[in-house]
Amino acid sequence: MFQLPDNELIIALRHILGDAHVLTSDLEPYGSDYTEDFYFPPAIVVVPADALQISEVLALCNSRNIPVYTRGAGTGLSGGALPVLPGVVLLTKRLNRILQIDLDNFQAIVEPGVINEDFRNAVEELGLFYPPDPASKGSCSLGGNIAHGSGGPKAVKYGTTRDYVLNLEVVLPDGNIIWTGANTVKNSTGLNLTQLMVGSEGLLGVVTKIVFRLIAKPKFDQLFLIPFAEAEDAAKTVNEVLLSGVTPSSLELMESSGVDISSKATQTPFPMRKDATFYMLLELDGDDAAKLFEDAERLLPVLEKCGALDVLHADSADLKEQWWKVRRSIGETVKSASVYKEEDTVVPRAALPELLKAVKEIGTRYGFDSVCYGHAGDGNLHVNILKNNLSDEAWQQDVPKGIREIFEVCKRLGGTISGEHGVGLVQAEYLDIVFSESHMKLMRGIKNTFDPKKILNPGKWL
């Protein structure tokens, strides 16, 4: 069905983009991302500058049945952008401008290659706030955040990426350019193509502009660290905190083994306790400093009742930065300690204790160690499964059975198999747990409508 890239294609691409922006050598960095140890050598990498160039590239590839894989910053954790078939990798790094920050309407228009943290800093300088903050915020692109519906620690109070997307400029596989919606908070005109694109993992079109809604920046924040002796106590505390009527801006859980690895690897001081198995990071934010301390005092008896060993307050900006650095570095530093598989489980938050217990029980039965951490406030638990001393046979045959059981628990508890990392390449074999054939038929129909030749991101879950 698909054609192999050839010299004729390269000549045509160079005519569109210029020689410097069609790469045919030294392509190793574009064949992998942060997903396990996968590597797929790309055939060609193109680096367009705008929607019009992308339109010409897609129209050309569509006419010749050449696969196209859109790639942002390459920080994905599901293999969603990996070029598993020979084709063209379309790199969005030159689309890296913040085009407008509209103070009157609390909106911004940006290109997909803008780095999350750069955008957040730019709007905060103007007193506005863009809450989604993945652990890789310093390196991940906003286009990648759109592709996976990314979240982050602040999702418990503020929601995920999709809650801030108003409108998208999208290049379709045949080269047509559309806007998916309107730059308005309310829109009841037709089907919601904007939300359909968020989380579509590069399967339907290439996003070239994003209209985000923004909110006012909170003036104050307070950060607390709470160690727990028992994992179940830490997990149960999440719901008790939220039932108290106080809504934290972040509510994170971290297994002590992951904290220890992260602290040592990043050489960041952290108040480790030998009797703690889990730590909770609890952040409050708002515009009234006195109210934040009242909320903190209101939470103290709740935390004590749930078995907190202590409640530590970050009383300086440096201490806040240290604790957050350890949290945000867990995923990457744990991966450096062992061959790993990372699962992005998510359940209704009240079911988190049962999920955590099941993960550990399943790991014991199948003989694998895991480090758990994540956004407990919204039930999103990242499970890093470590190979350590497991045999290759056990790693390849037994561990996937254990992962399937973990996902079956997620489904039984009302959750699903990915909260923010996407399906991509690594979760495809588990989709039957959460989707029936009727679901898949509907989604294949949508894919066929947008991309009848199926040139966008082939070889993945759809």
Beta strands, then each sheet from edge to edge (+ up, - down):
strand 1: 22-23
strand 2: 44-46
strand 3: 68-71
strand 4: 88-91
strand 5: 98-102
strand 6: 107-110
strand 7: 128-129
strand 8: 165-171
strand 9: 177-179
strand 10: 206-213
strand 11: 215-216
strand 12: 220-228
strand 13: 250-255
strand 14: 278-286
strand 15: 312-313
strand 16: 340-346
strand 17: 369-375
strand 18: 380-386
sheet 1: 1+ 2- 4- 3-
sheet 2: 5+ 6- 10+ 8- 9+
sheet 3: 7+ 11-
sheet 4: 15+ 12- 14+ 13- 17+ 18- 16+
end
